[in-house]
């Protein structure tokens, strides 16, 4: 069982949490990624609440907004214990897979996607987990995997 309770909903970009929408807009401007919002395939927001463990386990909530376009994957996180941060990758430069199919899922149970490859603002390859629920998150996972396949054709 995951240490996180996740709820994913499909939203318009403008309906992301205000700090997340603003951070993505600044990121797009900083990296000159326009007009990616006009190529939007799907946008989701996942609210993840850490399941309390033990007597002193405090509540932690992480918000993740993710957009996928025909060429880009952009995600932003913010939360009660985390500063707002944005990352992105061109779909042709990454591999996206269902987290349940990874080696890590055998050690740490969770749901979402694993993104591996070259990210926009890093010099080397990396890997990141993006938590999603099974409902809308499952639909988003399929959309991203199909968009990556299409981008590599």
C-alpha positions, 0 to 999 in steps of 0.5 A: 500500500502506498504512503500517499492517498492520491486524487487526480482530476482533469482540469483546464490549464487555467484551473490549476492551483494559481501558484502552479499556473503562474510557475508554469507560465514563468517557466514557459517564458524562461525557456521560450517554450511558446506556443506549447499551451496551444498544443495541449492534449490534457492537463491534470492536477493530483492532490497527494496526502501523506498517510499519517504514520506513528504518533508524530506523523504530520500531515503533508500535502503535495499538489502536482499539475501536469500538462502534456502537449503534442511535443512536451511534458511539463509538470509542477509541484507545490505543497505544504512542505515543498517549494513550487518547482517546474520541470519539463521534457520534450517527448522525443527525449524521454521514455514514459512508463506505468510506474507499476511496471518498474522495478521500484514498484516491487519495493515501493507500492504506488501509482503514477508514471516514471519519466526517464531521459533528458529534461529541459533544464538539466545537462544529463539524463534523469528519472522522475516519478509523477504520482497519479490515481488510477481513475483520471490518472490512468487516462492521463498515463495512457495519453502521455504514453501515446503522445510519447510514441507519436512524438518519436514517429 
